[in-house]
Amino acid sequence: MPAEHDDVPLNAIRVFVTIAREGSVTRAARTLGTTQSSVSRYLSVLRDYFGTDLVERKGRRSELTEFGRLFVNTVAEPLDTVCFTAKRMRRRNRSDANRIVVRTSLSTFAYSFLIPNLQAFSAEMGGVIVDVISSLSPPTSSDDFDILITRDLSVIEPADDWEIYNETLVCVGSPNHVAGKTLSIVRSMPVLNITSRPDVLPTWLRAMNLASTDIKSGARYDHNYLALPAVITGKCLLVAPEIIVSDLVRGGILNVIPGSRAPSGMQYRAYAVDRSDNPEIARAFCRWVARLCKKAAIPEEA
């Protein structure tokens, strides 16, 4: 029998858990990308360690012994937790130490607000390169990013997080058509529909004490970034998050209809994941974008 303090054969345990899940040595070897003989050697290691078999032959089949079933039921879930956490926290040692990857589910926010301001962050941080990728899918352990900016996705890996923006909605239009107008203009000028944010218009209408029948429904667009050129150049209105139109309003390209501001109840958050190769830069970016969002509010008289 092995001494009490012998090293635990973790690799052999991982192989055994795979055998239990796959139901055979052959399928386990295929899943692990190794040979049946190698898997059998790991089983021998476990037999020597425990002093009993964990798998037994039944004709052409391999079945877990009672001891094997008890052991796998105890260790399988903790082993998954260890492997999952290790993968997510792994440093990838990218060759470029002055670069971070920002992933976001907010494509219009990135297009209209974040990316136009990135040069300021880069200059502040001595030339940091910021890569931006957009995805609506929940992040996985194999995804390569340092920061997640999102309104609706959750992060299940270790990460520091910042509340960067409590979403406020505004109704905007081209100055040629809405300058000097009041909120009553929504009854006569078409309001664009954004299919990727079906919550926005009903939320805004409730806040304005309006019904869907009180407005004139306009064209449909998949995303706000597609609708922005339409509202800039056309005779129509758009209800959108204030933060994505703030620079256009300040530049006089769009006007906010007075009295049209309303909270949506949605919150934008930034997550700096612990496994980042550049954790300090990632956290600095999150603090920077939080400050940037606070400065984005449009003056009431705009």
C-alpha positions as a Markdown table, in Angstrom:
| # | Residue | x | y | z |
|---|---|---|---|---|
| 1 | Met | 0.0 | 0.0 | 0.0 |
| 2 | Pro | 1.3 | 3.6 | -0.7 |
| 3 | Ala | 2.4 | 5.8 | 2.1 |
| 4 | Glu | -0.3 | 8.2 | 3.4 |
| 5 | His | 1.5 | 11.3 | 2.0 |
| 6 | Asp | 2.2 | 10.0 | -1.5 |
| 7 | Asp | 1.4 | 12.5 | -4.2 |
| 8 | Val | -2.1 | 12.2 | -5.5 |
| 9 | Pro | -2.1 | 11.0 | -9.2 |
| 10 | Leu | -4.2 | 13.9 | -10.6 |
| 11 | Asn | -3.6 | 13.0 | -14.2 |
| 12 | Ala | -4.8 | 9.5 | -13.6 |
| 13 | Ile | -7.9 | 10.8 | -11.8 |
| 14 | Arg | -8.7 | 13.0 | -14.8 |
| 15 | Val | -8.4 | 10.0 | -17.1 |
| 16 | Phe | -10.6 | 7.9 | -14.9 |
| 17 | Val | -13.3 | 10.6 | -14.7 |
| 18 | Thr | -13.2 | 10.7 | -18.6 |
| 19 | Ile | -13.7 | 6.9 | -18.7 |
| 20 | Ala | -16.7 | 7.1 | -16.4 |
| 21 | Arg | -18.3 | 9.8 | -18.5 |
| 22 | Glu | -17.5 | 8.2 | -21.9 |
| 23 | Gly | -18.5 | 4.7 | -20.7 |
| 24 | Ser | -15.5 | 2.9 | -22.1 |
| 25 | Val | -11.7 | 2.9 | -22.2 |
| 26 | Thr | -11.8 | 3.2 | -26.0 |
| 27 | Arg | -14.0 | 6.3 | -26.1 |
| 28 | Ala | -12.1 | 7.9 | -23.3 |
| 29 | Ala | -8.8 | 7.4 | -25.2 |
| 30 | Arg | -10.4 | 9.0 | -28.3 |
| 31 | Thr | -11.7 | 12.0 | -26.2 |
| 32 | Leu | -8.3 | 12.5 | -24.6 |
| 33 | Gly | -6.4 | 12.1 | -27.8 |
| 34 | Thr | -4.3 | 9.2 | -26.5 |
| 35 | Thr | -4.0 | 5.4 | -26.8 |
| 36 | Gln | -6.0 | 2.7 | -25.0 |
| 37 | Ser | -2.8 | 1.4 | -23.6 |
| 38 | Ser | -1.9 | 4.8 | -22.1 |
| 39 | Val | -5.4 | 5.0 | -20.5 |
| 40 | Ser | -4.9 | 1.5 | -19.1 |
| 41 | Arg | -1.6 | 2.5 | -17.6 |
| 42 | Tyr | -3.4 | 5.3 | -15.8 |
| 43 | Leu | -5.9 | 2.8 | -14.4 |
| 44 | Ser | -3.0 | 0.7 | -13.1 |
| 45 | Val | -1.6 | 3.8 | -11.4 |
| 46 | Leu | -4.9 | 4.3 | -9.6 |
| 47 | Arg | -5.2 | 0.6 | -8.7 |
| 48 | Asp | -1.8 | 0.8 | -7.1 |
| 49 | Tyr | -2.6 | 4.0 | -5.3 |
| 50 | Phe | -6.0 | 2.9 | -3.9 |
| 51 | Gly | -5.2 | -0.7 | -3.5 |
| 52 | Thr | -8.3 | -1.7 | -5.4 |
| 53 | Asp | -9.8 | -1.7 | -8.9 |
| 54 | Leu | -11.9 | 1.3 | -10.1 |
| 55 | Val | -12.8 | -0.4 | -13.4 |
| 56 | Glu | -13.5 | -4.0 | -14.1 |
| 57 | Arg | -14.0 | -6.0 | -17.3 |
| 58 | Lys | -17.5 | -7.6 | -17.9 |
| 59 | Gly | -17.0 | -9.5 | -21.1 |
| 60 | Arg | -16.1 | -7.0 | -23.8 |
| 61 | Arg | -17.3 | -4.1 | -21.7 |
| 62 | Ser | -15.6 | -2.1 | -18.9 |
| 63 | Glu | -17.7 | -1.1 | -15.9 |
| 64 | Leu | -17.0 | 0.9 | -12.8 |
| 65 | Thr | -16.7 | -1.0 | -9.6 |
| 66 | Glu | -18.7 | 0.1 | -6.6 |
| 67 | Phe | -15.5 | 1.9 | -5.3 |
| 68 | Gly | -15.1 | 3.5 | -8.7 |
| 69 | Arg | -18.7 | 4.8 | -8.8 |
| 70 | Leu | -18.3 | 6.2 | -5.3 |
| 71 | Phe | -15.0 | 7.9 | -6.2 |
| 72 | Val | -16.1 | 9.4 | -9.5 |
| 73 | Asn | -19.3 | 10.8 | -7.9 |
| 74 | Thr | -17.2 | 12.5 | -5.3 |
| 75 | Val | -14.4 | 14.0 | -7.5 |
| 76 | Ala | -16.0 | 14.7 | -10.9 |
| 77 | Glu | -17.6 | 18.1 | -10.1 |
| 78 | Pro | -14.6 | 19.5 | -8.1 |
| 79 | Leu | -12.3 | 18.4 | -10.9 |
| 80 | Asp | -14.5 | 20.3 | -13.4 |
| 81 | Thr | -14.3 | 23.4 | -11.2 |
| 82 | Val | -10.5 | 23.2 | -11.0 |
| 83 | Cys | -10.1 | 22.8 | -14.8 |
| 84 | Phe | -12.7 | 25.4 | -15.7 |
| 85 | Thr | -11.2 | 28.0 | -13.3 |
| 86 | Ala | -7.6 | 27.2 | -14.5 |
| 87 | Lys | -8.5 | 27.7 | -18.1 |
| 88 | Arg | -10.2 | 31.0 | -17.5 |
| 89 | Met | -7.4 | 32.4 | -15.4 |
| 90 | Arg | -4.6 | 31.2 | -17.7 |
| 91 | Arg | -2.1 | 33.8 | -18.8 |
| 92 | Arg | -1.5 | 33.5 | -22.5 |
| 93 | Asn | 1.8 | 35.5 | -22.5 |
| 94 | Arg | 1.0 | 37.5 | -25.6 |
| 95 | Ser | 4.1 | 38.8 | -27.3 |
| 96 | Asp | 2.7 | 42.4 | -27.3 |
| 97 | Ala | 2.7 | 43.5 | -23.7 |
| 98 | Asn | 1.2 | 46.9 | -24.5 |
| 99 | Arg | -2.0 | 45.7 | -26.0 |
| 100 | Ile | -5.5 | 44.8 | -24.7 |
| 101 | Val | -8.6 | 43.3 | -26.2 |
| 102 | Val | -12.0 | 44.8 | -25.5 |
| 103 | Arg | -15.0 | 42.6 | -26.2 |
| 104 | Thr | -18.5 | 44.2 | -26.2 |
| 105 | Ser | -22.1 | 43.2 | -26.9 |
| 106 | Leu | -22.9 | 46.8 | -27.5 |
| 107 | Ser | -22.0 | 47.4 | -31.1 |
| 108 | Thr | -23.5 | 50.9 | -31.5 |
| 109 | Phe | -22.0 | 52.0 | -28.2 |
| 110 | Ala | -18.6 | 50.8 | -29.5 |
| 111 | Tyr | -19.1 | 52.4 | -33.0 |
| 112 | Ser | -20.4 | 55.8 | -32.0 |
| 113 | Phe | -18.9 | 56.4 | -28.5 |
| 114 | Leu | -16.1 | 54.1 | -27.5 |
| 115 | Ile | -14.0 | 53.8 | -30.6 |
| 116 | Pro | -13.9 | 57.5 | -31.4 |
| 117 | Asn | -12.4 | 58.2 | -27.9 |
| 118 | Leu | -9.9 | 55.4 | -27.8 |
| 119 | Gln | -7.0 | 57.6 | -29.0 |
| 120 | Ala | -7.3 | 59.6 | -25.8 |
| 121 | Phe | -6.9 | 56.5 | -23.7 |
| 122 | Ser | -4.0 | 55.3 | -25.8 |
| 123 | Ala | -2.2 | 58.6 | -25.4 |
| 124 | Glu | -2.9 | 58.7 | -21.7 |
| 125 | Met | -1.4 | 55.2 | -21.3 |
| 126 | Gly | 1.7 | 55.7 | -23.4 |
| 127 | Gly | 0.6 | 54.2 | -26.7 |
| 128 | Val | -1.5 | 51.2 | -25.6 |
| 129 | Ile | -3.1 | 49.4 | -28.5 |
| 130 | Val | -6.8 | 48.6 | -28.0 |
| 131 | Asp | -8.4 | 45.9 | -30.1 |
| 132 | Val | -12.2 | 45.9 | -30.1 |
| 133 | Ile | -14.4 | 42.9 | -31.0 |
| 134 | Ser | -18.2 | 42.7 | -30.9 |
| 135 | Ser | -20.2 | 39.6 | -30.0 |
| 136 | Leu | -23.7 | 38.9 | -28.6 |
| 137 | Ser | -22.6 | 35.5 | -27.5 |
| 138 | Pro | -21.7 | 34.7 | -23.8 |
| 139 | Pro | -17.9 | 34.5 | -23.5 |
| 140 | Thr | -16.3 | 31.1 | -23.1 |
| 141 | Ser | -13.0 | 29.9 | -21.6 |
| 142 | Ser | -11.3 | 29.8 | -25.0 |
| 143 | Asp | -12.2 | 33.4 | -25.9 |
| 144 | Asp | -9.3 | 35.9 | -26.0 |
| 145 | Phe | -10.2 | 39.2 | -24.3 |
| 146 | Asp | -9.1 | 41.3 | -21.4 |
| 147 | Ile | -12.3 | 43.4 | -20.9 |
| 148 | Leu | -16.0 | 42.8 | -21.4 |
| 149 | Ile | -18.3 | 45.8 | -21.8 |
| 150 | Thr | -22.0 | 44.7 | -21.8 |
| 151 | Arg | -25.5 | 45.5 | -20.9 |
| 152 | Asp | -27.0 | 42.0 | -20.9 |
| 153 | Leu | -24.3 | 39.3 | -20.7 |
| 154 | Ser | -23.0 | 37.8 | -17.5 |
| 155 | Val | -19.4 | 37.0 | -16.6 |
| 156 | Ile | -18.9 | 33.8 | -14.6 |
| 157 | Glu | -15.1 | 33.9 | -14.3 |
| 158 | Pro | -13.2 | 36.0 | -11.7 |
| 159 | Ala | -13.2 | 39.6 | -12.7 |
| 160 | Asp | -13.3 | 43.1 | -11.3 |
| 161 | Asp | -16.3 | 45.1 | -12.5 |
| 162 | Trp | -17.4 | 48.7 | -12.8 |
| 163 | Glu | -20.8 | 50.3 | -13.3 |
| 164 | Ile | -20.1 | 52.6 | -16.2 |
| 165 | Tyr | -23.5 | 53.9 | -17.3 |
| 166 | Asn | -27.2 | 53.9 | -16.3 |
| 167 | Glu | -28.9 | 54.0 | -19.6 |
| 168 | Thr | -31.0 | 57.1 | -20.4 |
| 169 | Leu | -33.2 | 57.3 | -23.5 |
| 170 | Val | -33.8 | 60.4 | -25.6 |
| 171 | Cys | -35.7 | 61.2 | -28.7 |
| 172 | Val | -33.6 | 62.9 | -31.4 |
| 173 | Gly | -34.1 | 64.2 | -34.9 |
| 174 | Ser | -32.4 | 66.4 | -37.5 |
| 175 | Pro | -32.2 | 70.1 | -36.6 |
| 176 | Asn | -33.8 | 70.9 | -40.0 |
| 177 | His | -37.0 | 69.1 | -38.9 |
| 178 | Val | -37.1 | 69.3 | -35.1 |
| 179 | Ala | -35.5 | 72.6 | -34.1 |
| 180 | Gly | -37.9 | 74.5 | -31.8 |
| 181 | Lys | -40.4 | 71.6 | -31.7 |
| 182 | Thr | -42.0 | 70.1 | -28.6 |
| 183 | Leu | -42.6 | 66.5 | -27.7 |
| 184 | Ser | -45.9 | 66.6 | -29.6 |
| 185 | Ile | -43.9 | 66.2 | -32.8 |
| 186 | Val | -43.8 | 62.4 | -32.2 |
| 187 | Arg | -47.5 | 62.3 | -33.1 |
| 188 | Ser | -46.8 | 63.5 | -36.7 |
| 189 | Met | -43.2 | 62.5 | -37.5 |
| 190 | Pro | -42.3 | 58.8 | -38.0 |
| 191 | Val | -40.4 | 57.2 | -35.1 |
| 192 | Leu | -37.9 | 54.5 | -36.3 |
| 193 | Asn | -38.0 | 51.0 | -34.9 |
| 194 | Ile | -34.9 | 49.1 | -33.8 |
| 195 | Thr | -35.5 | 45.4 | -33.8 |
| 196 | Ser | -32.4 | 44.5 | -31.8 |
| 197 | Arg | -33.7 | 46.7 | -28.9 |
| 198 | Pro | -37.5 | 46.0 | -28.9 |
| 199 | Asp | -37.6 | 47.2 | -25.2 |
| 200 | Val | -36.5 | 50.8 | -25.9 |
| 201 | Leu | -39.6 | 52.3 | -27.6 |
| 202 | Pro | -42.2 | 50.7 | -25.2 |
| 203 | Thr | -40.1 | 51.8 | -22.2 |
| 204 | Trp | -39.8 | 55.3 | -23.5 |
| 205 | Leu | -43.5 | 55.6 | -24.4 |
| 206 | Arg | -44.6 | 54.5 | -20.9 |
| 207 | Ala | -42.2 | 57.1 | -19.4 |
| 208 | Met | -43.8 | 59.8 | -21.7 |
| 209 | Asn | -47.3 | 58.7 | -20.9 |
| 210 | Leu | -47.9 | 57.8 | -24.5 |
| 211 | Ala | -49.4 | 54.7 | -26.2 |
| 212 | Ser | -48.1 | 53.1 | -29.3 |
| 213 | Thr | -51.2 | 54.4 | -31.1 |
| 214 | Asp | -50.1 | 58.0 | -30.2 |
| 215 | Ile | -47.0 | 57.9 | -32.5 |
| 216 | Lys | -46.4 | 57.3 | -36.1 |
| 217 | Ser | -44.4 | 54.2 | -36.7 |
| 218 | Gly | -41.5 | 54.6 | -39.1 |
| 219 | Ala | -39.0 | 52.3 | -40.8 |
| 220 | Arg | -37.4 | 49.3 | -39.1 |
| 221 | Tyr | -33.6 | 48.8 | -38.7 |
| 222 | Asp | -31.7 | 46.0 | -37.1 |
| 223 | His | -29.4 | 48.2 | -35.0 |
| 224 | Asn | -29.1 | 51.7 | -33.9 |
| 225 | Tyr | -25.9 | 52.2 | -35.9 |
| 226 | Leu | -27.9 | 51.6 | -39.0 |
| 227 | Ala | -30.7 | 54.0 | -37.9 |
| 228 | Leu | -28.3 | 56.9 | -37.1 |
| 229 | Pro | -27.7 | 57.8 | -40.8 |
| 230 | Ala | -31.4 | 57.6 | -41.4 |
| 231 | Val | -32.4 | 60.0 | -38.6 |
| 232 | Ile | -29.5 | 62.4 | -39.5 |
| 233 | Thr | -30.6 | 62.7 | -43.1 |
| 234 | Gly | -34.3 | 61.9 | -43.1 |
| 235 | Lys | -37.5 | 63.4 | -41.8 |
| 236 | Cys | -37.9 | 61.0 | -38.9 |
| 237 | Leu | -37.2 | 60.5 | -35.2 |
| 238 | Leu | -35.2 | 58.0 | -33.2 |
| 239 | Val | -35.5 | 57.0 | -29.6 |
| 240 | Ala | -32.1 | 55.8 | -28.5 |
| 241 | Pro | -29.7 | 55.7 | -25.6 |
| 242 | Glu | -28.4 | 59.2 | -24.9 |
| 243 | Ile | -24.8 | 58.0 | -24.8 |
| 244 | Ile | -24.7 | 56.9 | -28.4 |
| 245 | Val | -26.0 | 60.2 | -29.8 |
| 246 | Ser | -24.3 | 62.6 | -27.3 |
| 247 | Asp | -21.4 | 63.5 | -29.7 |
| 248 | Leu | -23.8 | 64.0 | -32.6 |
| 249 | Val | -25.9 | 66.3 | -30.4 |
| 250 | Arg | -22.9 | 68.3 | -29.2 |
| 251 | Gly | -21.8 | 68.7 | -32.8 |
| 252 | Gly | -25.2 | 70.0 | -33.9 |
| 253 | Ile | -25.9 | 67.1 | -36.2 |
| 254 | Leu | -28.9 | 66.0 | -34.1 |
| 255 | Asn | -31.3 | 67.7 | -31.7 |
| 256 | Val | -32.8 | 66.2 | -28.5 |
| 257 | Ile | -36.6 | 66.8 | -28.3 |
| 258 | Pro | -37.1 | 68.8 | -25.0 |
| 259 | Gly | -38.6 | 66.7 | -22.2 |
| 260 | Ser | -37.9 | 63.4 | -23.9 |
| 261 | Arg | -35.3 | 62.0 | -21.5 |
| 262 | Ala | -36.3 | 58.8 | -19.6 |
| 263 | Pro | -34.3 | 56.1 | -17.8 |
| 264 | Ser | -34.5 | 52.7 | -19.4 |
| 265 | Gly | -33.6 | 50.7 | -16.3 |
| 266 | Met | -30.6 | 49.1 | -18.1 |
| 267 | Gln | -27.0 | 49.3 | -16.8 |
| 268 | Tyr | -23.8 | 49.1 | -18.7 |
| 269 | Arg | -20.9 | 47.3 | -16.9 |
| 270 | Ala | -17.2 | 46.8 | -17.7 |
| 271 | Tyr | -15.4 | 43.7 | -16.5 |
| 272 | Ala | -11.6 | 43.3 | -16.3 |
| 273 | Val | -11.0 | 39.5 | -16.2 |
| 274 | Asp | -8.4 | 38.1 | -13.8 |
| 275 | Arg | -6.8 | 36.0 | -16.5 |
| 276 | Ser | -5.8 | 39.1 | -18.5 |
| 277 | Asp | -2.1 | 39.3 | -19.5 |
| 278 | Asn | -2.2 | 43.0 | -18.8 |
| 279 | Pro | -4.4 | 43.3 | -15.7 |
| 280 | Glu | -3.3 | 46.7 | -14.7 |
| 281 | Ile | -3.9 | 48.2 | -18.1 |
| 282 | Ala | -7.3 | 46.4 | -18.3 |
| 283 | Arg | -8.4 | 47.9 | -14.9 |
| 284 | Ala | -7.1 | 51.3 | -16.0 |
| 285 | Phe | -9.2 | 51.1 | -19.1 |
| 286 | Cys | -12.3 | 50.2 | -17.1 |
| 287 | Arg | -11.8 | 53.2 | -14.8 |
| 288 | Trp | -11.2 | 55.4 | -17.9 |
| 289 | Val | -14.4 | 54.3 | -19.7 |
| 290 | Ala | -16.4 | 54.9 | -16.5 |
| 291 | Arg | -15.1 | 58.5 | -16.4 |
| 292 | Leu | -15.8 | 58.9 | -20.1 |
| 293 | Cys | -19.4 | 57.8 | -19.7 |
| 294 | Lys | -20.0 | 60.2 | -16.8 |
| 295 | Lys | -19.0 | 63.1 | -19.1 |
| 296 | Ala | -21.3 | 62.0 | -21.9 |
| 297 | Ala | -24.5 | 63.4 | -20.5 |
| 298 | Ile | -26.0 | 66.1 | -22.8 |
| 299 | Pro | -26.9 | 69.4 | -21.2 |
| 300 | Glu | -30.6 | 69.8 | -20.7 |
| 301 | Glu | -30.8 | 72.9 | -23.0 |
| 302 | Ala | -29.2 | 70.9 | -25.9 |
